[in-house]
Amino acid sequence: MAKQTSRNIFSFIIAVATIILLSGCSASKFIPEGRLLLDGVKIESDLKDIDTKQFEPYIRQSGNSKWFSLIKVPMGTYALSGRDSTKWINRKLQDLGEAPVLFDSTLADVTCRDLAGALQDMGYVRATAEYRIEPGGKKKVNVVYSLHPGELYRLGRVRYDIQDAGIDSLLKSRDKDGGALREGMPFTVAGLDAERERITDFLNNNGYFNFHKDFISYTADTVSGETDINLTLHLHRYRAVGVDGESDHRRYVVGEVNYHASGGGSVIPLRRSVLEENTLIEPGRMFNADELEKTYNKFGRLQIVKYTNIEFREKSAGVDTLICDVGISTNKINSISFQPEGTNTAGDFGVAASLTYENRNLFRGAETFSVKLRGAFEAITGLEGYQNQDYEEYSIESKLVFPRFVVPFLAKDFKRRSTAVSELSVSYNMQNRPEFHRRLFSAAWRYRWNDALGRRSYKFDLLDLNYIYMPWISSTFREEYLDDVDNRNSILRYNYEDLFIMKMGFGMSYNNGIDAYKINVETSGNLLNGVSHLIGRKRNAEGQYTLFNIAFAQYVKGDFDYTHMFRIDHNNSLAFHVGFGIAWPYGNSSILPFEKRYFAGGANSVRGWSVRGLGPGRFKGSDGAIDFINQTGDLKLDLNLELRSFLFWKIYGAVFIDAGNIWTLRAYDEQPGGQFRFNDFYKQIAVAYGVGIRFNFDFFILRFDMGMKAVNPAYDTPEEHFAIFHPDFSRDFAFHFAVGLPF
């Protein structure tokens, strides 16, 4: 039955693909007589060193978009419609699809002009571009744009004509070896503009409030037959709009900084010291545009601040002093929010709700204080041998966030210029299940900050305490899994004992839109273990040091994630991801706490397996009640390759290949085949493939992924091992629903 279902689904997919492919042929009915369908566009260059991909944005007319760079499904959808636009089905197909792109020679001529201009801006002063048409089939053409760059022109002698004596002296004191333009550099528009920007930024940051780059111009001299260009940069004197005559540019000092409420308010609900702490514009210093931008960013980070408006005005006519007026508009200080949820754990449906109170200005210093109450309920069925009790969870979490570094002995100026927050959090969670009752108390003190560009972010957990308390375990659960000599499971037992974790961690992340990585390192128990050694504390019966008669965890853990995006074209991209993690319990621990162990499978891992359904190694779970404990490990490897394509409206598609697994670093009896070994770990790497649909609503993404096992390291038969050659839908298929991209 399963094989028949698999064959039916496969046949359906083939049929749909065939219809779509054949529908492309019918697009000819929308091509008027004498017109041609633009099938594709290509760019070629006389110089092989030039990357032609960089010129794709200059193409005024491209062929119809392709799903996954292969199939013109949008045009095929449009072609399925009829000519009668009064019919609803025809309008809908045309709205969902994409009209055939008809070749336009006028746009091709404009493209050649733009391509030649782009080459000239790169220093190929005499560059030209042309196009030719190549037949692509019935009523189809391909357009090939040929770039003829010619010789690259370079800078010859560079001279600076600074007509303002004060600026001339300032630039000479800074640029002792001359400006950024050097003899022999390619003569590029980007290079010339960069020098204008560099000088303008420097002057704006050194008191020249009214200076802008339009005061800078160039004169270029060429010699016939030569490819060197002599260049003169002119920096002109100040000329006010509507005023005759020129004068030297004025250099301004900030005289005073004033604060006022804007947006209808009368009083700013922030202490004066907090306002000054977030203002990098200081009286007595030269006007600085960078400090102005940083001040906007500093106030923008405060949740109490709605918006900021900063204006400068001359103190009086003819005086080189500026008055800075900072207008602050604030949000409401207090807010309450309610959020209902729906839950589904292994088929047990439930509901949850949270109520959050937030104060955005607790001590009149933009501190954010919040309290969150949450309750959850799930109706549990099918647990034989346990009391008739549903799942209940109640929790309270409180946070206090300071919009600055709260650290003693740090220099005041350093704290002012940093973009950091300090966070104190305390929470208590109470879970009641038919098998056990669990309590978790947590407290933490953390720091988070970003670099100046906002691409790198850092976090430092100075202290993170977790106390896990098991007040009650049912006799059935204890007899079957914890105390049964024949079914003794050390990993399971460890995770149902009272435990204390005191950890410290550091993390860094980076993202520039193309490359992204995350690094996290944490360690636990070293301080407590060291103190226990020093004071000579005695160990318990298991050989562990204890705190308040509770064994504390000791381990070190490191994680690394890297993602690279390859842009294929406007509608298609290829994402590569690698994730690696390793954790080692030592000293006071021989097993990692459950919350720190790795698992494989699920929406963000190897998607041919359900969450916690893969590994470790070639271990195959057999007891569904405790597999979520046994299918965890100390080391994780994830490799993912995903082709993403825009389909239509807000819908994107994906085709992916995933590989990876988890392993244990020690050999555990209850996880046979799960230990990592260099000589055969590669044989235990699982592989999956599949497709996905994403609904991109800008502010969030709904994701549906359907994965199939390709290589299964936990197998009983050869067919199960290489599932890609022997697919079984009921055995190999996994469906995942998630919010956000997988990596």
JOZIGI-V472981 format. One record per residue. N is the residue number from 1. RES is the residue in one small letter. SS is DSSP state (~ for helix, > for strand, _ for the rest). Layout:
{{N | RES | SS} {N | RES | SS}}
This chain:
{{1 | m | _} {2 | a | ~} {3 | k | ~} {4 | q | ~} {5 | t | ~} {6 | s | ~} {7 | r | ~} {8 | n | ~} {9 | i | ~} {10 | f | ~} {11 | s | ~} {12 | f | ~} {13 | i | ~} {14 | i | ~} {15 | a | ~} {16 | v | ~} {17 | a | ~} {18 | t | ~} {19 | i | ~} {20 | i | ~} {21 | l | ~} {22 | l | ~} {23 | s | ~} {24 | g | ~} {25 | c | ~} {26 | s | ~} {27 | a | ~} {28 | s | ~} {29 | k | ~} {30 | f | ~} {31 | i | _} {32 | p | _} {33 | e | _} {34 | g | _} {35 | r | _} {36 | l | _} {37 | l | >} {38 | l | >} {39 | d | >} {40 | g | >} {41 | v | >} {42 | k | >} {43 | i | >} {44 | e | >} {45 | s | >} {46 | d | _} {47 | l | _} {48 | k | _} {49 | d | _} {50 | i | _} {51 | d | _} {52 | t | ~} {53 | k | ~} {54 | q | ~} {55 | f | ~} {56 | e | ~} {57 | p | ~} {58 | y | ~} {59 | i | _} {60 | r | _} {61 | q | _} {62 | s | _} {63 | g | _} {64 | n | _} {65 | s | _} {66 | k | _} {67 | w | >} {68 | f | _} {69 | s | _} {70 | l | _} {71 | i | >} {72 | k | _} {73 | v | ~} {74 | p | ~} {75 | m | ~} {76 | g | ~} {77 | t | ~} {78 | y | ~} {79 | a | ~} {80 | l | _} {81 | s | _} {82 | g | _} {83 | r | _} {84 | d | _} {85 | s | _} {86 | t | _} {87 | k | _} {88 | w | ~} {89 | i | ~} {90 | n | ~} {91 | r | ~} {92 | k | ~} {93 | l | ~} {94 | q | ~} {95 | d | ~} {96 | l | ~} {97 | g | _} {98 | e | _} {99 | a | _} {100 | p | _} {101 | v | _} {102 | l | >} {103 | f | _} {104 | d | _} {105 | s | ~} {106 | t | ~} {107 | l | ~} {108 | a | ~} {109 | d | ~} {110 | v | ~} {111 | t | ~} {112 | c | ~} {113 | r | ~} {114 | d | ~} {115 | l | ~} {116 | a | ~} {117 | g | ~} {118 | a | ~} {119 | l | ~} {120 | q | ~} {121 | d | ~} {122 | m | _} {123 | g | _} {124 | y | _} {125 | v | _} {126 | r | _} {127 | a | _} {128 | t | >} {129 | a | >} {130 | e | >} {131 | y | >} {132 | r | >} {133 | i | >} {134 | e | >} {135 | p | >} {136 | g | >} {137 | g | >} {138 | k | _} {139 | k | _} {140 | k | >} {141 | v | >} {142 | n | >} {143 | v | >} {144 | v | >} {145 | y | >} {146 | s | >} {147 | l | >} {148 | h | >} {149 | p | _} {150 | g | _} {151 | e | _} {152 | l | _} {153 | y | _} {154 | r | >} {155 | l | >} {156 | g | >} {157 | r | >} {158 | v | >} {159 | r | >} {160 | y | >} {161 | d | >} {162 | i | >} {163 | q | _} {164 | d | _} {165 | a | ~} {166 | g | ~} {167 | i | ~} {168 | d | ~} {169 | s | ~} {170 | l | ~} {171 | l | ~} {172 | k | ~} {173 | s | ~} {174 | r | ~} {175 | d | _} {176 | k | _} {177 | d | _} {178 | g | _} {179 | g | _} {180 | a | _} {181 | l | _} {182 | r | _} {183 | e | _} {184 | g | _} {185 | m | _} {186 | p | >} {187 | f | _} {188 | t | _} {189 | v | ~} {190 | a | ~} {191 | g | ~} {192 | l | ~} {193 | d | ~} {194 | a | ~} {195 | e | ~} {196 | r | ~} {197 | e | ~} {198 | r | ~} {199 | i | ~} {200 | t | ~} {201 | d | ~} {202 | f | ~} {203 | l | ~} {204 | n | ~} {205 | n | _} {206 | n | _} {207 | g | _} {208 | y | _} {209 | f | _} {210 | n | _} {211 | f | _} {212 | h | _} {213 | k | ~} {214 | d | ~} {215 | f | ~} {216 | i | >} {217 | s | >} {218 | y | >} {219 | t | >} {220 | a | >} {221 | d | >} {222 | t | >} {223 | v | _} {224 | s | _} {225 | g | _} {226 | e | _} {227 | t | _} {228 | d | >} {229 | i | >} {230 | n | >} {231 | l | >} {232 | t | >} {233 | l | >} {234 | h | >} {235 | l | >} {236 | h | _} {237 | r | _} {238 | y | >} {239 | r | _} {240 | a | _} {241 | v | _} {242 | g | _} {243 | v | _} {244 | d | _} {245 | g | _} {246 | e | _} {247 | s | >} {248 | d | _} {249 | h | _} {250 | r | _} {251 | r | _} {252 | y | _} {253 | v | >} {254 | v | >} {255 | g | >} {256 | e | >} {257 | v | >} {258 | n | >} {259 | y | >} {260 | h | >} {261 | a | >} {262 | s | _} {263 | g | _} {264 | g | _} {265 | g | _} {266 | s | _} {267 | v | _} {268 | i | _} {269 | p | _} {270 | l | _} {271 | r | _} {272 | r | ~} {273 | s | ~} {274 | v | ~} {275 | l | ~} {276 | e | ~} {277 | e | ~} {278 | n | _} {279 | t | _} {280 | l | _} {281 | i | _} {282 | e | _} {283 | p | _} {284 | g | _} {285 | r | _} {286 | m | >} {287 | f | _} {288 | n | _} {289 | a | ~} {290 | d | ~} {291 | e | ~} {292 | l | ~} {293 | e | ~} {294 | k | ~} {295 | t | ~} {296 | y | ~} {297 | n | ~} {298 | k | ~} {299 | f | ~} {300 | g | ~} {301 | r | _} {302 | l | _} {303 | q | _} {304 | i | _} {305 | v | >} {306 | k | >} {307 | y | >} {308 | t | >} {309 | n | >} {310 | i | >} {311 | e | >} {312 | f | >} {313 | r | >} {314 | e | >} {315 | k | _} {316 | s | _} {317 | a | _} {318 | g | _} {319 | v | _} {320 | d | _} {321 | t | >} {322 | l | >} {323 | i | >} {324 | c | >} {325 | d | >} {326 | v | >} {327 | g | >} {328 | i | >} {329 | s | >} {330 | t | >} {331 | n | _} {332 | k | _} {333 | i | _} {334 | n | >} {335 | s | >} {336 | i | >} {337 | s | >} {338 | f | >} {339 | q | >} {340 | p | >} {341 | e | >} {342 | g | >} {343 | t | >} {344 | n | >} {345 | t | >} {346 | a | _} {347 | g | _} {348 | d | >} {349 | f | >} {350 | g | >} {351 | v | >} {352 | a | >} {353 | a | >} {354 | s | >} {355 | l | >} {356 | t | >} {357 | y | >} {358 | e | >} {359 | n | >} {360 | r | _} {361 | n | _} {362 | l | _} {363 | f | _} {364 | r | _} {365 | g | _} {366 | a | _} {367 | e | _} {368 | t | >} {369 | f | >} {370 | s | >} {371 | v | >} {372 | k | >} {373 | l | >} {374 | r | >} {375 | g | >} {376 | a | >} {377 | f | >} {378 | e | >} {379 | a | _} {380 | i | _} {381 | t | _} {382 | g | _} {383 | l | _} {384 | e | _} {385 | g | _} {386 | y | _} {387 | q | _} {388 | n | _} {389 | q | _} {390 | d | _} {391 | y | >} {392 | e | >} {393 | e | >} {394 | y | >} {395 | s | >} {396 | i | >} {397 | e | >} {398 | s | >} {399 | k | >} {400 | l | >} {401 | v | >} {402 | f | >} {403 | p | _} {404 | r | _} {405 | f | _} {406 | v | _} {407 | v | _} {408 | p | _} {409 | f | _} {410 | l | _} {411 | a | _} {412 | k | ~} {413 | d | ~} {414 | f | ~} {415 | k | ~} {416 | r | ~} {417 | r | ~} {418 | s | _} {419 | t | _} {420 | a | >} {421 | v | >} {422 | s | >} {423 | e | >} {424 | l | >} {425 | s | >} {426 | v | >} {427 | s | >} {428 | y | >} {429 | n | >} {430 | m | >} {431 | q | >} {432 | n | >} {433 | r | _} {434 | p | _} {435 | e | _} {436 | f | >} {437 | h | >} {438 | r | >} {439 | r | >} {440 | l | >} {441 | f | >} {442 | s | >} {443 | a | >} {444 | a | >} {445 | w | >} {446 | r | >} {447 | y | >} {448 | r | >} {449 | w | >} {450 | n | >} {451 | d | _} {452 | a | _} {453 | l | _} {454 | g | _} {455 | r | _} {456 | r | >} {457 | s | >} {458 | y | >} {459 | k | >} {460 | f | >} {461 | d | >} {462 | l | >} {463 | l | >} {464 | d | >} {465 | l | >} {466 | n | >} {467 | y | >} {468 | i | >} {469 | y | >} {470 | m | >} {471 | p | >} {472 | w | >} {473 | i | >} {474 | s | _} {475 | s | ~} {476 | t | ~} {477 | f | ~} {478 | r | ~} {479 | e | ~} {480 | e | ~} {481 | y | ~} {482 | l | ~} {483 | d | _} {484 | d | _} {485 | v | ~} {486 | d | ~} {487 | n | ~} {488 | r | _} {489 | n | _} {490 | s | ~} {491 | i | ~} {492 | l | ~} {493 | r | ~} {494 | y | ~} {495 | n | _} {496 | y | _} {497 | e | _} {498 | d | _} {499 | l | >} {500 | f | >} {501 | i | >} {502 | m | >} {503 | k | >} {504 | m | >} {505 | g | >} {506 | f | >} {507 | g | >} {508 | m | >} {509 | s | >} {510 | y | >} {511 | n | >} {512 | n | _} {513 | g | _} {514 | i | _} {515 | d | >} {516 | a | >} {517 | y | >} {518 | k | >} {519 | i | >} {520 | n | >} {521 | v | >} {522 | e | >} {523 | t | >} {524 | s | >} {525 | g | _} {526 | n | ~} {527 | l | ~} {528 | l | ~} {529 | n | ~} {530 | g | ~} {531 | v | ~} {532 | s | ~} {533 | h | ~} {534 | l | ~} {535 | i | ~} {536 | g | _} {537 | r | _} {538 | k | _} {539 | r | _} {540 | n | _} {541 | a | _} {542 | e | _} {543 | g | _} {544 | q | _} {545 | y | _} {546 | t | >} {547 | l | >} {548 | f | _} {549 | n | _} {550 | i | >} {551 | a | >} {552 | f | >} {553 | a | _} {554 | q | _} {555 | y | >} {556 | v | >} {557 | k | >} {558 | g | >} {559 | d | >} {560 | f | >} {561 | d | >} {562 | y | >} {563 | t | >} {564 | h | >} {565 | m | >} {566 | f | >} {567 | r | >} {568 | i | _} {569 | d | _} {570 | h | _} {571 | n | _} {572 | n | >} {573 | s | >} {574 | l | >} {575 | a | >} {576 | f | >} {577 | h | >} {578 | v | >} {579 | g | >} {580 | f | >} {581 | g | >} {582 | i | >} {583 | a | >} {584 | w | >} {585 | p | >} {586 | y | _} {587 | g | _} {588 | n | _} {589 | s | _} {590 | s | _} {591 | i | _} {592 | l | _} {593 | p | _} {594 | f | ~} {595 | e | ~} {596 | k | ~} {597 | r | _} {598 | y | >} {599 | f | _} {600 | a | >} {601 | g | _} {602 | g | _} {603 | a | _} {604 | n | _} {605 | s | _} {606 | v | _} {607 | r | _} {608 | g | _} {609 | w | _} {610 | s | _} {611 | v | _} {612 | r | _} {613 | g | _} {614 | l | >} {615 | g | _} {616 | p | _} {617 | g | _} {618 | r | _} {619 | f | _} {620 | k | _} {621 | g | _} {622 | s | _} {623 | d | _} {624 | g | _} {625 | a | _} {626 | i | _} {627 | d | ~} {628 | f | ~} {629 | i | ~} {630 | n | ~} {631 | q | _} {632 | t | _} {633 | g | >} {634 | d | _} {635 | l | >} {636 | k | >} {637 | l | >} {638 | d | >} {639 | l | >} {640 | n | >} {641 | l | >} {642 | e | >} {643 | l | >} {644 | r | >} {645 | s | >} {646 | f | >} {647 | l | >} {648 | f | >} {649 | w | _} {650 | k | _} {651 | i | >} {652 | y | >} {653 | g | >} {654 | a | >} {655 | v | >} {656 | f | >} {657 | i | >} {658 | d | >} {659 | a | >} {660 | g | >} {661 | n | >} {662 | i | >} {663 | w | >} {664 | t | >} {665 | l | _} {666 | r | _} {667 | a | _} {668 | y | _} {669 | d | ~} {670 | e | ~} {671 | q | ~} {672 | p | _} {673 | g | _} {674 | g | _} {675 | q | >} {676 | f | _} {677 | r | _} {678 | f | _} {679 | n | _} {680 | d | _} {681 | f | ~} {682 | y | ~} {683 | k | ~} {684 | q | ~} {685 | i | _} {686 | a | >} {687 | v | >} {688 | a | >} {689 | y | >} {690 | g | >} {691 | v | >} {692 | g | >} {693 | i | >} {694 | r | >} {695 | f | >} {696 | n | >} {697 | f | _} {698 | d | _} {699 | f | _} {700 | f | _} {701 | i | >} {702 | l | >} {703 | r | >} {704 | f | >} {705 | d | >} {706 | m | >} {707 | g | >} {708 | m | >} {709 | k | >} {710 | a | >} {711 | v | >} {712 | n | _} {713 | p | _} {714 | a | _} {715 | y | _} {716 | d | _} {717 | t | _} {718 | p | ~} {719 | e | ~} {720 | e | ~} {721 | h | ~} {722 | f | _} {723 | a | _} {724 | i | _} {725 | f | _} {726 | h | _} {727 | p | _} {728 | d | _} {729 | f | ~} {730 | s | ~} {731 | r | ~} {732 | d | ~} {733 | f | >} {734 | a | >} {735 | f | >} {736 | h | >} {737 | f | >} {738 | a | >} {739 | v | >} {740 | g | _} {741 | l | _} {742 | p | _} {743 | f | _}}
